[in-house]
Structure formats: structure tokens, C-alpha cells
């Protein structure tokens, strides 16, 4: 994943999935990495990654989502 940059993270899988879906609607490919512990679901985060080429555009979209 050296060509991918983290653009968003959340402790809630649903929120990270929504961000990923919004980015994909804008034709930005995403990878979602679930780091939530399977035994202790309150530990860890879900991270959304985009390619380095799409990073700046994805950040603008994510900022709009978080408002």
C-alpha cells in the first residue's frame, strides 16, 4: 500500500463505509482497512485509503462530508 494515502479514519465501520461510498461516487477508488479488534469492538479504527494521485481531491470531499 505504498502508493495509497489515508484520507479518513473512524471508530465506526458504518461512517467509514459512507465516506468510501461518497468517494467512489466521485470516481475515486478506495481501500478500506478495518483495524477494529474482533473481540473488543470498541478498540481500533477503520481507515479509508485513496491513491496518491487522488489524495488532494479526496481530502476536499472528506472535509465537505465532515461539516
mmCIF file of the N, C-alpha and C atoms, coordinates in Angstrom:
data_MODEL
# 
_entry.id   MODEL 
# 
loop_
_atom_site.group_PDB 
_atom_site.id 
_atom_site.type_symbol 
_atom_site.label_atom_id 
_atom_site.label_alt_id 
_atom_site.label_comp_id 
_atom_site.label_asym_id 
_atom_site.label_entity_id 
_atom_site.label_seq_id 
_atom_site.pdbx_PDB_ins_code 
_atom_site.Cartn_x 
_atom_site.Cartn_y 
_atom_site.Cartn_z 
_atom_site.occupancy 
_atom_site.B_iso_or_equiv 
_atom_site.pdbx_formal_charge 
_atom_site.auth_seq_id 
_atom_site.auth_comp_id 
_atom_site.auth_asym_id 
_atom_site.auth_atom_id 
_atom_site.pdbx_PDB_model_num 
ATOM 1   N N  . UNK A 1 1  ? 0.815   -1.192 0.000  1.00 0.00 ? 1  UNK A N  1 
ATOM 2   C CA . UNK A 1 1  ? 0.000   0.000  0.000  1.00 0.00 ? 1  UNK A CA 1 
ATOM 3   C C  . UNK A 1 1  ? 0.861   1.260  0.000  1.00 0.00 ? 1  UNK A C  1 
ATOM 4   N N  . UNK A 1 2  ? 2.035   1.196  -0.575 1.00 0.00 ? 2  UNK A N  1 
ATOM 5   C CA . UNK A 1 2  ? 2.921   2.351  -0.564 1.00 0.00 ? 2  UNK A CA 1 
ATOM 6   C C  . UNK A 1 2  ? 2.414   3.482  -1.449 1.00 0.00 ? 2  UNK A C  1 
ATOM 7   N N  . UNK A 1 3  ? 1.538   3.179  -2.402 1.00 0.00 ? 3  UNK A N  1 
ATOM 8   C CA . UNK A 1 3  ? 1.001   4.199  -3.296 1.00 0.00 ? 3  UNK A CA 1 
ATOM 9   C C  . UNK A 1 3  ? -0.345  4.733  -2.804 1.00 0.00 ? 3  UNK A C  1 
ATOM 10  N N  . UNK A 1 4  ? -0.759  4.337  -1.617 1.00 0.00 ? 4  UNK A N  1 
ATOM 11  C CA . UNK A 1 4  ? -2.058  4.737  -1.069 1.00 0.00 ? 4  UNK A CA 1 
ATOM 12  C C  . UNK A 1 4  ? -1.837  5.630  0.143  1.00 0.00 ? 4  UNK A C  1 
ATOM 13  N N  . UNK A 1 5  ? -2.738  6.604  0.318  1.00 0.00 ? 5  UNK A N  1 
ATOM 14  C CA . UNK A 1 5  ? -2.648  7.514  1.458  1.00 0.00 ? 5  UNK A CA 1 
ATOM 15  C C  . UNK A 1 5  ? -3.959  7.473  2.236  1.00 0.00 ? 5  UNK A C  1 
ATOM 16  N N  . UNK A 1 6  ? -3.834  7.531  3.552  1.00 0.00 ? 6  UNK A N  1 
ATOM 17  C CA . UNK A 1 6  ? -5.022  7.542  4.409  1.00 0.00 ? 6  UNK A CA 1 
ATOM 18  C C  . UNK A 1 6  ? -5.684  8.907  4.328  1.00 0.00 ? 6  UNK A C  1 
ATOM 19  N N  . UNK A 1 7  ? -6.983  8.891  4.028  1.00 0.00 ? 7  UNK A N  1 
ATOM 20  C CA . UNK A 1 7  ? -7.717  10.133 3.888  1.00 0.00 ? 7  UNK A CA 1 
ATOM 21  C C  . UNK A 1 7  ? -8.767  10.296 4.987  1.00 0.00 ? 7  UNK A C  1 
ATOM 22  N N  . UNK A 1 8  ? -9.087  9.192  5.681  1.00 0.00 ? 8  UNK A N  1 
ATOM 23  C CA . UNK A 1 8  ? -10.126 9.248  6.702  1.00 0.00 ? 8  UNK A CA 1 
ATOM 24  C C  . UNK A 1 8  ? -9.983  8.048  7.623  1.00 0.00 ? 8  UNK A C  1 
ATOM 25  N N  . UNK A 1 9  ? -10.347 8.236  8.902  1.00 0.00 ? 9  UNK A N  1 
ATOM 26  C CA . UNK A 1 9  ? -10.430 7.110  9.832  1.00 0.00 ? 9  UNK A CA 1 
ATOM 27  C C  . UNK A 1 9  ? -11.550 7.373  10.827 1.00 0.00 ? 9  UNK A C  1 
ATOM 28  N N  . UNK A 1 10 ? -12.143 6.291  11.304 1.00 0.00 ? 10 UNK A N  1 
ATOM 29  C CA . UNK A 1 10 ? -13.248 6.393  12.251 1.00 0.00 ? 10 UNK A CA 1 
ATOM 30  C C  . UNK A 1 10 ? -13.286 5.127  13.091 1.00 0.00 ? 10 UNK A C  1 
ATOM 31  N N  . UNK A 1 11 ? -13.852 5.246  14.263 1.00 0.00 ? 11 UNK A N  1 
ATOM 32  C CA . UNK A 1 11 ? -14.042 4.068  15.102 1.00 0.00 ? 11 UNK A CA 1 
ATOM 33  C C  . UNK A 1 11 ? -15.318 3.324  14.721 1.00 0.00 ? 11 UNK A C  1 
ATOM 34  N N  . UNK A 1 12 ? -16.079 3.893  13.784 1.00 0.00 ? 12 UNK A N  1 
ATOM 35  C CA . UNK A 1 12 ? -17.340 3.280  13.355 1.00 0.00 ? 12 UNK A CA 1 
ATOM 36  C C  . UNK A 1 12 ? -17.239 2.829  11.901 1.00 0.00 ? 12 UNK A C  1 
ATOM 37  N N  . UNK A 1 13 ? -17.466 1.548  11.678 1.00 0.00 ? 13 UNK A N  1 
ATOM 38  C CA . UNK A 1 13 ? -17.387 0.982  10.338 1.00 0.00 ? 13 UNK A CA 1 
ATOM 39  C C  . UNK A 1 13 ? -18.392 1.634  9.395  1.00 0.00 ? 13 UNK A C  1 
ATOM 40  N N  . UNK A 1 14 ? -19.588 1.915  9.867  1.00 0.00 ? 14 UNK A N  1 
ATOM 41  C CA . UNK A 1 14 ? -20.624 2.497  9.014  1.00 0.00 ? 14 UNK A CA 1 
ATOM 42  C C  . UNK A 1 14 ? -20.208 3.868  8.484  1.00 0.00 ? 14 UNK A C  1 
ATOM 43  N N  . UNK A 1 15 ? -19.590 4.677  9.318  1.00 0.00 ? 15 UNK A N  1 
ATOM 44  C CA . UNK A 1 15 ? -19.168 6.018  8.900  1.00 0.00 ? 15 UNK A CA 1 
ATOM 45  C C  . UNK A 1 15 ? -18.067 5.911  7.848  1.00 0.00 ? 15 UNK A C  1 
ATOM 46  N N  . UNK A 1 16 ? -17.089 5.051  8.081  1.00 0.00 ? 16 UNK A N  1 
ATOM 47  C CA . UNK A 1 16 ? -16.011 4.872  7.113  1.00 0.00 ? 16 UNK A CA 1 
ATOM 48  C C  . UNK A 1 16 ? -16.551 4.322  5.796  1.00 0.00 ? 16 UNK A C  1 
ATOM 49  N N  . UNK A 1 17 ? -17.531 3.449  5.862  1.00 0.00 ? 17 UNK A N  1 
ATOM 50  C CA . UNK A 1 17 ? -18.149 2.906  4.646  1.00 0.00 ? 17 UNK A CA 1 
ATOM 51  C C  . UNK A 1 17 ? -18.881 3.994  3.870  1.00 0.00 ? 17 UNK A C  1 
ATOM 52  N N  . UNK A 1 18 ? -19.540 4.901  4.583  1.00 0.00 ? 18 UNK A N  1 
ATOM 53  C CA . UNK A 1 18 ? -20.223 6.012  3.911  1.00 0.00 ? 18 UNK A CA 1 
ATOM 54  C C  . UNK A 1 18 ? -19.219 6.930  3.205  1.00 0.00 ? 18 UNK A C  1 
ATOM 55  N N  . UNK A 1 19 ? -18.116 7.220  3.865  1.00 0.00 ? 19 UNK A N  1 
ATOM 56  C CA . UNK A 1 19 ? -17.083 8.055  3.254  1.00 0.00 ? 19 UNK A CA 1 
ATOM 57  C C  . UNK A 1 19 ? -16.527 7.363  2.015  1.00 0.00 ? 19 UNK A C  1 
ATOM 58  N N  . UNK A 1 20 ? -16.263 6.083  2.116  1.00 0.00 ? 20 UNK A N  1 
ATOM 59  C CA . UNK A 1 20 ? -15.777 5.321  0.976  1.00 0.00 ? 20 UNK A CA 1 
ATOM 60  C C  . UNK A 1 20 ? -16.784 5.365  -0.170 1.00 0.00 ? 20 UNK A C  1 
ATOM 61  N N  . UNK A 1 21 ? -18.054 5.214  0.140  1.00 0.00 ? 21 UNK A N  1 
ATOM 62  C CA . UNK A 1 21 ? -19.092 5.255  -0.880 1.00 0.00 ? 21 UNK A CA 1 
ATOM 63  C C  . UNK A 1 21 ? -19.180 6.609  -1.561 1.00 0.00 ? 21 UNK A C  1 
ATOM 64  N N  . UNK A 1 22 ? -19.068 7.680  -0.783 1.00 0.00 ? 22 UNK A N  1 
ATOM 65  C CA . UNK A 1 22 ? -19.101 9.031  -1.354 1.00 0.00 ? 22 UNK A CA 1 
ATOM 66  C C  . UNK A 1 22 ? -17.923 9.232  -2.297 1.00 0.00 ? 22 UNK A C  1 
ATOM 67  N N  . UNK A 1 23 ? -16.741 8.790  -1.887 1.00 0.00 ? 23 UNK A N  1 
ATOM 68  C CA . UNK A 1 23 ? -15.561 8.926  -2.740 1.00 0.00 ? 23 UNK A CA 1 
ATOM 69  C C  . UNK A 1 23 ? -15.712 8.102  -4.015 1.00 0.00 ? 23 UNK A C  1 
ATOM 70  N N  . UNK A 1 24 ? -16.262 6.910  -3.896 1.00 0.00 ? 24 UNK A N  1 
ATOM 71  C CA . UNK A 1 24 ? -16.435 6.063  -5.073 1.00 0.00 ? 24 UNK A CA 1 
ATOM 72  C C  . UNK A 1 24 ? -17.460 6.659  -6.038 1.00 0.00 ? 24 UNK A C  1 
ATOM 73  N N  . UNK A 1 25 ? -18.479 7.345  -5.510 1.00 0.00 ? 25 UNK A N  1 
ATOM 74  C CA . UNK A 1 25 ? -19.435 8.043  -6.370 1.00 0.00 ? 25 UNK A CA 1 
ATOM 75  C C  . UNK A 1 25 ? -18.754 9.139  -7.179 1.00 0.00 ? 25 UNK A C  1 
ATOM 76  N N  . UNK A 1 26 ? -17.687 9.698  -6.631 1.00 0.00 ? 26 UNK A N  1 
ATOM 77  C CA . UNK A 1 26 ? -16.922 10.746 -7.310 1.00 0.00 ? 26 UNK A CA 1 
ATOM 78  C C  . UNK A 1 26 ? -15.798 10.151 -8.165 1.00 0.00 ? 26 UNK A C  1 
ATOM 79  N N  . UNK A 1 27 ? -15.873 8.843  -8.420 1.00 0.00 ? 27 UNK A N  1 
ATOM 80  C CA . UNK A 1 27 ? -14.902 8.131  -9.267 1.00 0.00 ? 27 UNK A CA 1 
ATOM 81  C C  . UNK A 1 27 ? -13.506 8.064  -8.646 1.00 0.00 ? 27 UNK A C  1 
ATOM 82  N N  . UNK A 1 28 ? -13.443 8.017  -7.316 1.00 0.00 ? 28 UNK A N  1 
ATOM 83  C CA . UNK A 1 28 ? -12.169 7.869  -6.614 1.00 0.00 ? 28 UNK A CA 1 
ATOM 84  C C  . UNK A 1 28 ? -12.150 6.480  -5.985 1.00 0.00 ? 28 UNK A C  1 
ATOM 85  N N  . UNK A 1 29 ? -11.217 5.654  -6.420 1.00 0.00 ? 29 UNK A N  1 
ATOM 86  C CA . UNK A 1 29 ? -11.083 4.287  -5.904 1.00 0.00 ? 29 UNK A CA 1 
ATOM 87  C C  . UNK A 1 29 ? -10.590 4.327  -4.465 1.00 0.00 ? 29 UNK A C  1 
ATOM 88  N N  . UNK A 1 30 ? -11.185 3.501  -3.607 1.00 0.00 ? 30 UNK A N  1 
ATOM 89  C CA . UNK A 1 30 ? -10.800 3.466  -2.199 1.00 0.00 ? 30 UNK A CA 1 
ATOM 90  C C  . UNK A 1 30 ? -10.441 2.055  -1.767 1.00 0.00 ? 30 UNK A C  1 
ATOM 91  N N  . UNK A 1 31 ? -9.665  1.985  -0.714 1.00 0.00 ? 31 UNK A N  1 
ATOM 92  C CA . UNK A 1 31 ? -9.400  0.752  0.019  1.00 0.00 ? 31 UNK A CA 1 
ATOM 93  C C  . UNK A 1 31 ? -9.760  1.016  1.472  1.00 0.00 ? 31 UNK A C  1 
ATOM 94  N N  . UNK A 1 32 ? -10.560 0.142  2.055  1.00 0.00 ? 32 UNK A N  1 
ATOM 95  C CA . UNK A 1 32 ? -10.975 0.285  3.447  1.00 0.00 ? 32 UNK A CA 1 
ATOM 96  C C  . UNK A 1 32 ? -10.247 -0.773 4.263  1.00 0.00 ? 32 UNK A C  1 
ATOM 97  N N  . UNK A 1 33 ? -9.545  -0.324 5.286  1.00 0.00 ? 33 UNK A N  1 
ATOM 98  C CA . UNK A 1 33 ? -8.784  -1.219 6.147  1.00 0.00 ? 33 UNK A CA 1 
ATOM 99  C C  . UNK A 1 33 ? -9.417  -1.216 7.532  1.00 0.00 ? 33 UNK A C  1 
ATOM 100 N N  . UNK A 1 34 ? -9.986  -2.346 7.911  1.00 0.00 ? 34 UNK A N  1 
ATOM 101 C CA . UNK A 1 34 ? -10.678 -2.471 9.198  1.00 0.00 ? 34 UNK A CA 1 
ATOM 102 C C  . UNK A 1 34 ? -9.680  -2.949 10.247 1.00 0.00 ? 34 UNK A C  1 
ATOM 103 N N  . UNK A 1 35 ? -9.342  -2.074 11.180 1.00 0.00 ? 35 UNK A N  1 
ATOM 104 C CA . UNK A 1 35 ? -8.406  -2.396 12.258 1.00 0.00 ? 35 UNK A CA 1 
ATOM 105 C C  . UNK A 1 35 ? -9.116  -2.551 13.599 1.00 0.00 ? 35 UNK A C  1 
ATOM 106 N N  . UNK A 1 36 ? -10.437 -2.741 13.549 1.00 0.00 ? 36 UNK A N  1 
ATOM 107 C CA . UNK A 1 36 ? -11.204 -2.924 14.779 1.00 0.00 ? 36 UNK A CA 1 
ATOM 108 C C  . UNK A 1 36 ? -10.983 -4.340 15.299 1.00 0.00 ? 36 UNK A C  1 
ATOM 109 N N  . UNK A 1 37 ? -10.686 -4.446 16.575 1.00 0.00 ? 37 UNK A N  1 
ATOM 110 C CA . UNK A 1 37 ? -10.451 -5.735 17.213 1.00 0.00 ? 37 UNK A CA 1 
ATOM 111 C C  . UNK A 1 37 ? -11.737 -6.559 17.188 1.00 0.00 ? 37 UNK A C  1 
ATOM 112 N N  . UNK A 1 38 ? -11.642 -7.810 16.778 1.00 0.00 ? 38 UNK A N  1 
ATOM 113 C CA . UNK A 1 38 ? -12.841 -8.644 16.671 1.00 0.00 ? 38 UNK A CA 1 
ATOM 114 C C  . UNK A 1 38 ? -13.404 -9.045 18.036 1.00 0.00 ? 38 UNK A C  1 
ATOM 115 N N  . UNK A 1 39 ? -12.575 -9.059 19.054 1.00 0.00 ? 39 UNK A N  1 
ATOM 116 C CA . UNK A 1 39 ? -13.056 -9.413 20.388 1.00 0.00 ? 39 UNK A CA 1 
ATOM 117 C C  . UNK A 1 39 ? -13.540 -8.200 21.179 1.00 0.00 ? 39 UNK A C  1 
ATOM 118 N N  . UNK A 1 40 ? -12.871 -7.090 20.972 1.00 0.00 ? 40 UNK A N  1 
ATOM 119 C CA . UNK A 1 40 ? -13.203 -5.849 21.688 1.00 0.00 ? 40 UNK A CA 1 
ATOM 120 C C  . UNK A 1 40 ? -13.519 -4.780 20.649 1.00 0.00 ? 40 UNK A C  1 
ATOM 121 N N  . UNK A 1 41 ? -14.762 -4.730 20.192 1.00 0.00 ? 41 UNK A N  1 
ATOM 122 C CA . UNK A 1 41 ? -15.130 -3.880 19.060 1.00 0.00 ? 41 UNK A CA 1 
ATOM 123 C C  . UNK A 1 41 ? -14.982 -2.385 19.330 1.00 0.00 ? 41 UNK A C  1 
ATOM 124 N N  . UNK A 1 42 ? -14.753 -2.005 20.566 1.00 0.00 ? 42 UNK A N  1 
ATOM 125 C CA . UNK A 1 42 ? -14.539 -0.595 20.877 1.00 0.00 ? 42 UNK A CA 1 
ATOM 126 C C  . UNK A 1 42 ? -13.070 -0.205 20.723 1.00 0.00 ? 42 UNK A C  1 
ATOM 127 N N  . UNK A 1 43 ? -12.208 -1.143 20.376 1.00 0.00 ? 43 UNK A N  1 
ATOM 128 C CA . UNK A 1 43 ? -10.787 -0.877 20.161 1.00 0.00 ? 43 UNK A CA 1 
ATOM 129 C C  . UNK A 1 43 ? -10.464 -0.892 18.669 1.00 0.00 ? 43 UNK A C  1 
ATOM 130 N N  . UNK A 1 44 ? -9.790  0.122  18.217 1.00 0.00 ? 44 UNK A N  1 
ATOM 131 C CA . UNK A 1 44 ? -9.343  0.165  16.836 1.00 0.00 ? 44 UNK A CA 1 
ATOM 132 C C  . UNK A 1 44 ? -10.160 1.105  15.981 1.00 0.00 ? 44 UNK A C  1 
ATOM 133 N N  . UNK A 1 45 ? -9.731  1.240  14.737 1.00 0.00 ? 45 UNK A N  1 
ATOM 134 C CA . UNK A 1 45 ? -10.391 2.136  13.804 1.00 0.00 ? 45 UNK A CA 1 
ATOM 135 C C  . UNK A 1 45 ? -10.476 1.502  12.426 1.00 0.00 ? 45 UNK A C  1 
ATOM 136 N N  . UNK A 1 46 ? -11.337 2.093  11.613 1.00 0.00 ? 46 UNK A N  1 
ATOM 137 C CA . UNK A 1 46 ? -11.452 1.726  10.211 1.00 0.00 ? 46 UNK A CA 1 
ATOM 138 C C  . UNK A 1 46 ? -10.854 2.884  9.416  1.00 0.00 ? 46 UNK A C  1 
ATOM 139 N N  . UNK A 1 47 ? -9.929  2.564  8.512  1.00 0.00 ? 47 UNK A N  1 
ATOM 140 C CA . UNK A 1 47 ? -9.234  3.595  7.751  1.00 0.00 ? 47 UNK A CA 1 
ATOM 141 C C  . UNK A 1 47 ? -9.612  3.508  6.276  1.00 0.00 ? 47 UNK A C  1 
ATOM 142 N N  . UNK A 1 48 ? -9.763  4.668  5.649  1.00 0.00 ? 48 UNK A N  1 
ATOM 143 C CA . UNK A 1 48 ? -10.068 4.748  4.227  1.00 0.00 ? 48 UNK A CA 1 
ATOM 144 C C  . UNK A 1 48 ? -8.840  5.311  3.518  1.00 0.00 ? 48 UNK A C  1 
ATOM 145 N N  . UNK A 1 49 ? -8.376  4.588  2.515  1.00 0.00 ? 49 UNK A N  1 
ATOM 146 C CA . UNK A 1 49 ? -7.202  4.979  1.746  1.00 0.00 ? 49 UNK A CA 1 
ATOM 147 C C  . UNK A 1 49 ? -7.590  5.268  0.302  1.00 0.00 ? 49 UNK A C  1 
ATOM 148 N N  . UNK A 1 50 ? -6.883  6.223  -0.309 1.00 0.00 ? 50 UNK A N  1 
ATOM 149 C CA . UNK A 1 50 ? -7.044  6.528  -1.727 1.00 0.00 ? 50 UNK A CA 1 
ATOM 150 C C  . UNK A 1 50 ? -5.659  6.555  -2.362 1.00 0.00 ? 50 UNK A C  1 
ATOM 151 N N  . UNK A 1 51 ? -5.609  6.492  -3.688 1.00 0.00 ? 51 UNK A N  1 
ATOM 152 C CA . UNK A 1 51 ? -4.316  6.549  -4.366 1.00 0.00 ? 51 UNK A CA 1 
ATOM 153 C C  . UNK A 1 51 ? -3.699  7.928  -4.159 1.00 0.00 ? 51 UNK A C  1 
ATOM 154 N N  . UNK A 1 52 ? -2.389  7.989  -4.232 1.00 0.00 ? 52 UNK A N  1 
ATOM 155 C CA . UNK A 1 52 ? -1.680  9.250  -4.034 1.00 0.00 ? 52 UNK A CA 1 
ATOM 156 C C  . UNK A 1 52 ? -2.134  10.302 -5.043 1.00 0.00 ? 52 UNK A C  1 
ATOM 157 N N  . UNK A 1 53 ? -2.485  9.884  -6.249 1.00 0.00 ? 53 UNK A N  1 
ATOM 158 C CA . UNK A 1 53 ? -2.925  10.813 -7.292 1.00 0.00 ? 53 UNK A CA 1 
ATOM 159 C C  . UNK A 1 53 ? -4.265  11.465 -6.943 1.00 0.00 ? 53 UNK A C  1 
ATOM 160 N N  . UNK A 1 54 ? -5.119  10.766 -6.221 1.00 0.00 ? 54 UNK A N  1 
ATOM 161 C CA . UNK A 1 54 ? -6.449  11.272 -5.865 1.00 0.00 ? 54 UNK A CA 1 
ATOM 162 C C  . UNK A 1 54 ? -6.507  11.896 -4.477 1.00 0.00 ? 54 UNK A C  1 
ATOM 163 N N  . UNK A 1 55 ? -5.403  11.923 -3.775 1.00 0.00 ? 55 UNK A N  1 
ATOM 164 C CA . UNK A 1 55 ? -5.390  12.312 -2.364 1.00 0.00 ? 55 UNK A CA 1 
ATOM 165 C C  . UNK A 1 55 ? -5.938  13.721 -2.126 1.00 0.00 ? 55 UNK A C  1 
ATOM 166 N N  . UNK A 1 56 ? -5.447  14.725 -2.854 1.00 0.00 ? 56 UNK A N  1 
ATOM 167 C CA . UNK A 1 56 ? -5.872  16.113 -2.621 1.00 0.00 ? 56 UNK A CA 1 
ATOM 168 C C  . UNK A 1 56 ? -7.367  16.286 -2.873 1.00 0.00 ? 56 UNK A C  1 
ATOM 169 N N  . UNK A 1 57 ? -7.859  15.725 -3.968 1.00 0.00 ? 57 UNK A N  1 
ATOM 170 C CA . UNK A 1 57 ? -9.280  15.813 -4.294 1.00 0.00 ? 57 UNK A CA 1 
ATOM 171 C C  . UNK A 1 57 ? -10.120 15.096 -3.238 1.00 0.00 ? 57 UNK A C  1 
ATOM 172 N N  . UNK A 1 58 ? -9.652  13.944 -2.790 1.00 0.00 ? 58 UNK A N  1 
ATOM 173 C CA . UNK A 1 58 ? -10.372 13.172 -1.778 1.00 0.00 ? 58 UNK A CA 1 
ATOM 174 C C  . UNK A 1 58 ? -10.439 13.931 -0.456 1.00 0.00 ? 58 UNK A C  1 
ATOM 175 N N  . UNK A 1 59 ? -9.382  14.620 -0.085 1.00 0.00 ? 59 UNK A N  1 
ATOM 176 C CA . UNK A 1 59 ? -9.392  15.411 1.151  1.00 0.00 ? 59 UNK A CA 1 
ATOM 177 C C  . UNK A 1 59 ? -10.456 16.490 1.112  1.00 0.00 ? 59 UNK A C  1 
ATOM 178 N N  . UNK A 1 60 ? -10.611 17.136 -0.021 1.00 0.00 ? 60 UNK A N  1 
ATOM 179 C CA . UNK A 1 60 ? -11.644 18.173 -0.151 1.00 0.00 ? 60 UNK A CA 1 
ATOM 180 C C  . UNK A 1 60 ? -13.032 17.580 0.016  1.00 0.00 ? 60 UNK A C  1 
ATOM 181 N N  . UNK A 1 61 ? -13.258 16.414 -0.555 1.00 0.00 ? 61 UNK A N  1 
ATOM 182 C CA . UNK A 1 61 ? -14.559 15.749 -0.457 1.00 0.00 ? 61 UNK A CA 1 
ATOM 183 C C  . UNK A 1 61 ? -14.821 15.324 0.976  1.00 0.00 ? 61 UNK A C  1 
ATOM 184 N N  . UNK A 1 62 ? -13.824 14.778 1.639  1.00 0.00 ? 62 UNK A N  1 
ATOM 185 C CA . UNK A 1 62 ? -13.973 14.336 3.028  1.00 0.00 ? 62 UNK A CA 1 
ATOM 186 C C  . UNK A 1 62 ? -14.262 15.524 3.945  1.00 0.00 ? 62 UNK A C  1 
ATOM 187 N N  . UNK A 1 63 ? -13.605 16.642 3.713  1.00 0.00 ? 63 UNK A N  1 
ATOM 188 C CA . UNK A 1 63 ? -13.866 17.844 4.531  1.00 0.00 ? 63 UNK A CA 1 
ATOM 189 C C  . UNK A 1 63 ? -15.307 18.297 4.389  1.00 0.00 ? 63 UNK A C  1 
ATOM 190 N N  . UNK A 1 64 ? -15.863 18.208 3.181  1.00 0.00 ? 64 UNK A N  1 
ATOM 191 C CA . UNK A 1 64 ? -17.271 18.558 2.970  1.00 0.00 ? 64 UNK A CA 1 
ATOM 192 C C  . UNK A 1 64 ? -18.179 17.612 3.746  1.00 0.00 ? 64 UNK A C  1 
ATOM 193 N N  . UNK A 1 65 ? -17.823 16.336 3.781  1.00 0.00 ? 65 UNK A N  1 
ATOM 194 C CA . UNK A 1 65 ? -18.614 15.324 4.479  1.00 0.00 ? 65 UNK A CA 1 
ATOM 195 C C  . UNK A 1 65 ? -18.632 15.590 5.987  1.00 0.00 ? 65 UNK A C  1 
ATOM 196 N N  . UNK A 1 66 ? -17.525 16.042 6.538  1.00 0.00 ? 66 UNK A N  1 
ATOM 197 C CA . UNK A 1 66 ? -17.392 16.215 7.973  1.00 0.00 ? 66 UNK A CA 1 
ATOM 198 C C  . UNK A 1 66 ? -18.032 17.486 8.501  1.00 0.00 ? 66 UNK A C  1 
ATOM 199 N N  . UNK A 1 67 ? -18.461 18.368 7.662  1.00 0.00 ? 67 UNK A N  1 
ATOM 200 C CA . UNK A 1 67 ? -19.070 19.638 8.110  1.00 0.00 ? 67 UNK A CA 1 
ATOM 201 C C  . UNK A 1 67 ? -20.437 19.414 8.705  1.00 0.00 ? 67 UNK A C  1 
# 
